[in-house]
Amino acid sequence: MLELVPGSVPYFRLSSLEEQAPVRAAFSTRQGGVSPGVFRSLNLGFHVGDEPDLVLTNRRLFAEATGLPLATWVVGEQVHGSRVAVAGKKDRGRGADTLETCVPGVDALVTAEPGITLVALFADCVPVYVVSADGRAMALIHAGWKGTLSRVAGAAVDCLAEVFNVRTAECRAVIGPAIGPCCYRVGDEVAEAFRKQLPWGEAVLRPGGEGSWYLDLWEANRLALVDAGLHPERIAVAGLCTACHQELFYSYRRDGGRTGRMAAVLGRREG
């Protein structure tokens, strides 16, 4: 389902999507870039305090490795909400080489336009990839705990159905590497919000001791996709915890907030 592609810039290929539809779907590691210190080495986030020139070099390296050119990238601002934007031809390149040009106020992007690569950035939050049965339409979702609580994944699936007439039951989805239920501990306030606002809130929590709870964001987003109409057998969960695998991934929680970002990318495979 996730295949590590070796090379000077290693990355994960989402084979369960690529083998079913004409798409390219990938998730970066922290390896193979030029950033120093806490950002070592393939930091792809402009907003974390790394040198912009180094981030741009890293993005070019990753784009070349995946075959998804930087000029085709569309990047959202990511504000931990539930807004969805439709990316069209006019959006090509937004947020690709500068932070200021990203699509503002959105955590999910959808498109059915060839020649566009949807991009989102991560360091513990959940990447959710959704592709229609024919690969024509797709969504890429950034879901932290706030976005998960507001069902951003469901909002993106609803947008695919409404805008592109996609049959949601036939879509395929992958929940990519993110902080796992082994490591993601939250307090009573967050836990209670999940219990109150989501029908499956109790099912994604387990006691962590001393007024804390372990929250399963993987399962919470899987259930949100099922609730939005996806068939459970068409949803794959990577099961890779970003906090556990320091050699592969940045982790906001593990690294105390000062760290780099990985990228999820999703686009049409040409030819």
VEXDREN-2710 file (C-alpha; in Angstrom, 1 decimal):
% VEXDREN-2710
k/r/px/py/pz
1/MET/0.0/0.0/0.0
2/LEU/2.9/2.3/0.8
3/GLU/6.1/1.5/-1.0
4/LEU/9.4/3.3/-0.1
5/VAL/11.1/4.4/-3.4
6/PRO/14.8/4.5/-2.8
7/GLY/17.2/7.1/-4.3
8/SER/18.9/10.3/-3.4
9/VAL/15.5/11.7/-2.4
10/PRO/13.6/8.7/-1.0
11/TYR/9.8/9.0/-0.8
12/PHE/6.7/6.8/-0.2
13/ARG/4.7/5.8/-3.2
14/LEU/1.0/5.1/-2.5
15/SER/0.8/2.0/-4.7
16/SER/-2.8/1.2/-3.6
17/LEU/-3.9/4.3/-5.4
18/GLU/-1.5/4.4/-8.3
19/GLU/-2.3/0.8/-9.3
20/GLN/-6.0/1.4/-9.5
21/ALA/-6.2/4.8/-11.3
22/PRO/-3.9/7.0/-13.5
23/VAL/-2.6/9.1/-10.6
24/ARG/0.7/9.8/-8.9
25/ALA/0.5/9.9/-5.1
26/ALA/3.4/10.3/-2.8
27/PHE/4.6/11.3/0.7
28/SER/8.0/12.6/1.4
29/THR/10.5/11.6/4.1
30/ARG/12.9/14.0/5.8
31/GLN/15.8/12.5/3.9
32/GLY/17.7/13.7/0.8
33/GLY/17.6/17.5/1.2
34/VAL/19.9/20.4/2.0
35/SER/18.4/21.9/5.1
36/PRO/20.6/21.9/8.3
37/GLY/20.0/21.6/12.0
38/VAL/16.5/20.9/13.3
39/PHE/15.3/21.0/9.7
40/ARG/17.6/18.3/8.5
41/SER/17.3/17.6/5.7
42/LEU/14.3/17.6/3.2
43/ASN/12.2/20.3/4.9
44/LEU/9.5/21.3/2.5
45/GLY/7.8/24.0/4.6
46/PHE/8.4/27.7/4.1
47/HIS/6.6/28.7/7.3
48/VAL/8.8/27.0/9.9
49/GLY/11.9/29.2/10.1
50/ASP/14.1/27.5/7.6
51/GLU/16.0/29.5/4.9
52/PRO/13.6/30.0/1.9
53/ASP/16.3/29.2/-0.7
54/LEU/17.0/25.9/1.0
55/VAL/13.3/25.0/1.1
56/LEU/12.9/25.9/-2.6
57/THR/15.9/23.7/-3.4
58/ASN/14.3/20.8/-1.4
59/ARG/11.0/21.3/-3.2
60/ARG/12.7/21.1/-6.6
61/LEU/14.5/17.9/-5.5
62/PHE/11.3/16.3/-4.4
63/ALA/9.4/17.4/-7.4
64/GLU/12.0/15.9/-9.7
65/ALA/12.1/12.7/-7.8
66/THR/8.3/12.2/-8.0
67/GLY/7.9/13.5/-11.5
68/LEU/5.4/16.1/-10.4
69/PRO/6.9/19.5/-11.6
70/LEU/6.9/22.4/-9.1
71/ALA/5.1/24.6/-11.6
72/THR/2.1/22.3/-11.3
73/TRP/1.9/22.5/-7.5
74/VAL/-1.1/24.0/-5.7
75/VAL/-0.6/24.5/-1.9
76/GLY/-3.2/25.5/0.6
77/GLU/-2.6/27.8/3.6
78/GLN/-3.6/25.1/6.2
79/VAL/-5.4/26.8/9.1
80/HIS/-6.8/23.7/10.8
81/GLY/-10.3/24.3/9.6
82/SER/-12.7/22.5/7.2
83/ARG/-12.8/24.8/4.2
84/VAL/-12.3/23.1/0.8
85/ALA/-11.0/24.9/-2.4
86/VAL/-11.4/23.7/-6.0
87/ALA/-8.1/24.0/-7.8
88/GLY/-8.2/24.9/-11.5
89/LYS/-5.7/25.9/-14.3
90/LYS/-5.4/29.4/-12.9
91/ASP/-4.1/28.1/-9.6
92/ARG/-1.1/26.2/-11.0
93/GLY/2.0/27.3/-9.1
94/ARG/0.1/28.8/-6.2
95/GLY/2.2/28.4/-3.0
96/ALA/4.8/26.4/-4.9
97/ASP/7.8/28.8/-4.6
98/THR/6.6/31.3/-2.0
99/LEU/4.4/31.1/1.1
100/GLU/2.5/34.3/0.2
101/THR/0.8/32.9/-3.0
102/CYS/-0.8/29.8/-1.4
103/VAL/-4.5/29.3/-1.5
104/PRO/-5.7/31.1/1.7
105/GLY/-7.8/29.7/4.5
106/VAL/-8.1/26.1/3.2
107/ASP/-7.1/22.6/4.5
108/ALA/-8.4/20.6/1.6
109/LEU/-8.0/20.9/-2.1
110/VAL/-9.9/19.1/-4.9
111/THR/-9.5/19.1/-8.6
112/ALA/-10.4/17.2/-11.8
113/GLU/-8.0/19.3/-13.9
114/PRO/-5.0/17.5/-15.6
115/GLY/-1.7/19.1/-15.0
116/ILE/-2.3/20.1/-11.4
117/THR/-0.6/18.6/-8.4
118/LEU/-2.4/19.0/-5.1
119/VAL/0.1/19.5/-2.2
120/ALA/-0.2/19.6/1.6
121/LEU/2.4/19.8/4.4
122/PHE/2.7/17.7/7.5
123/ALA/4.6/17.0/10.7
124/ASP/2.0/14.8/12.6
125/CYS/-1.3/15.9/11.2
126/VAL/-3.1/13.4/9.0
127/PRO/-2.8/13.4/5.2
128/VAL/-5.9/12.0/3.5
129/TYR/-5.8/11.2/-0.2
130/VAL/-9.1/10.5/-2.1
131/VAL/-9.4/9.5/-5.8
132/SER/-12.4/8.8/-7.9
133/ALA/-12.8/5.4/-9.4
134/ASP/-11.5/6.6/-12.8
135/GLY/-8.8/8.9/-11.4
136/ARG/-10.4/11.9/-13.0
137/ALA/-11.2/13.7/-9.7
138/MET/-9.2/13.8/-6.5
139/ALA/-8.9/15.4/-3.1
140/LEU/-6.0/16.0/-0.7
141/ILE/-6.8/16.8/2.9
142/HIS/-4.8/18.1/5.9
143/ALA/-6.5/17.0/9.1
144/GLY/-5.1/17.9/12.5
145/TRP/-7.3/17.3/15.5
146/LYS/-9.3/20.5/14.8
147/GLY/-9.8/19.6/11.2
148/THR/-10.7/16.0/12.2
149/LEU/-13.2/17.3/14.7
150/SER/-14.8/19.5/12.0
151/ARG/-14.9/16.6/9.5
152/VAL/-12.7/18.2/6.9
153/ALA/-12.3/14.9/5.1
154/GLY/-16.0/14.5/4.8
155/ALA/-16.3/18.1/3.5
156/ALA/-13.8/17.3/0.7
157/VAL/-15.6/14.1/-0.3
158/ASP/-18.9/16.1/-0.4
159/CYS/-17.2/18.6/-2.6
160/LEU/-16.0/15.9/-5.0
161/ALA/-19.6/14.6/-5.3
162/GLU/-21.2/18.0/-5.7
163/VAL/-18.7/19.7/-8.1
164/PHE/-17.5/16.7/-10.2
165/ASN/-20.5/14.3/-9.8
166/VAL/-18.2/11.7/-8.3
167/ARG/-19.8/8.5/-6.9
168/THR/-18.3/8.5/-3.4
169/ALA/-18.9/4.8/-2.8
170/GLU/-16.5/4.0/-5.6
171/CYS/-13.7/6.4/-4.5
172/ARG/-10.5/5.0/-3.0
173/ALA/-8.7/6.7/-0.1
174/VAL/-5.5/6.4/1.8
175/ILE/-4.8/7.8/5.2
176/GLY/-1.0/8.5/5.1
177/PRO/1.7/8.7/7.8
178/ALA/0.7/10.8/10.8
179/ILE/1.1/10.7/14.6
180/GLY/-0.5/7.5/15.8
181/PRO/-2.7/6.5/18.7
182/CYS/0.5/5.1/20.3
183/CYS/1.9/8.7/20.7
184/TYR/-0.9/11.3/20.4
185/ARG/-2.0/12.2/23.9
186/VAL/-4.6/14.9/24.5
187/GLY/-6.3/16.5/27.5
188/ASP/-9.8/16.2/28.9
189/GLU/-11.0/19.2/26.9
190/VAL/-10.1/17.8/23.5
191/ALA/-11.3/14.4/24.4
192/GLU/-14.7/15.7/25.5
193/ALA/-15.0/17.7/22.3
194/PHE/-14.6/14.5/20.3
195/ARG/-17.2/12.7/22.4
196/LYS/-19.7/15.5/22.0
197/GLN/-19.2/16.4/18.3
198/LEU/-18.5/13.0/16.6
199/PRO/-20.7/9.9/16.8
200/TRP/-17.6/7.8/16.9
201/GLY/-15.7/10.1/19.4
202/GLU/-15.6/7.5/22.2
203/ALA/-14.3/4.8/19.9
204/VAL/-11.2/6.8/19.0
205/LEU/-10.1/7.5/22.6
206/ARG/-8.4/5.4/25.2
207/PRO/-7.3/6.4/28.7
208/GLY/-3.7/7.9/28.9
209/GLY/-3.6/8.4/32.7
210/GLU/-3.7/11.6/34.8
211/GLY/-6.6/13.3/32.9
212/SER/-5.2/12.5/29.5
213/TRP/-6.3/10.4/26.5
214/TYR/-4.7/8.8/23.5
215/LEU/-6.5/10.0/20.4
216/ASP/-6.6/7.8/17.2
217/LEU/-6.7/10.4/14.4
218/TRP/-6.2/7.6/11.8
219/GLU/-9.4/5.9/12.8
220/ALA/-11.3/9.2/13.3
221/ASN/-10.6/10.2/9.7
222/ARG/-11.3/6.7/8.4
223/LEU/-14.7/6.8/10.1
224/ALA/-15.3/10.3/8.6
225/LEU/-14.7/8.9/5.1
226/VAL/-17.1/6.0/5.7
227/ASP/-19.7/8.5/7.0
228/ALA/-19.2/10.5/3.8
229/GLY/-20.1/7.5/1.7
230/LEU/-16.8/5.7/1.0
231/HIS/-16.9/1.9/1.1
232/PRO/-14.7/0.7/4.1
233/GLU/-12.9/-1.8/1.9
234/ARG/-11.7/1.1/-0.3
235/ILE/-10.0/3.0/2.5
236/ALA/-6.4/2.0/3.4
237/VAL/-4.6/3.2/6.5
238/ALA/-0.8/3.4/6.3
239/GLY/-0.3/2.9/10.0
240/LEU/3.0/4.7/10.1
241/CYS/3.5/7.0/13.1
242/THR/5.5/10.1/12.4
243/ALA/6.5/10.4/16.1
244/CYS/7.9/6.9/16.3
245/HIS/10.1/7.0/13.2
246/GLN/12.5/9.9/13.7
247/GLU/14.8/8.7/10.9
248/LEU/12.0/9.1/8.4
249/PHE/9.7/11.8/9.5
250/TYR/9.5/15.2/11.2
251/SER/7.2/15.3/14.2
252/TYR/5.8/18.5/15.7
253/ARG/4.9/16.8/19.0
254/ARG/8.1/14.7/19.3
255/ASP/10.4/17.6/18.3
256/GLY/8.9/20.3/20.6
257/GLY/7.4/22.3/17.8
258/ARG/10.5/23.3/16.0
259/THR/10.9/21.0/13.0
260/GLY/10.5/20.7/9.3
261/ARG/7.5/19.5/7.2
262/MET/6.9/16.6/4.9
263/ALA/4.7/16.9/1.8
264/ALA/1.8/14.9/0.4
265/VAL/1.4/15.2/-3.3
266/LEU/-1.4/14.0/-5.6
267/GLY/-1.7/14.5/-9.3
268/ARG/-2.8/13.0/-12.6
269/ARG/-0.4/10.6/-14.2
270/GLU/0.2/11.7/-17.8
271/GLY/0.9/9.4/-20.7
END
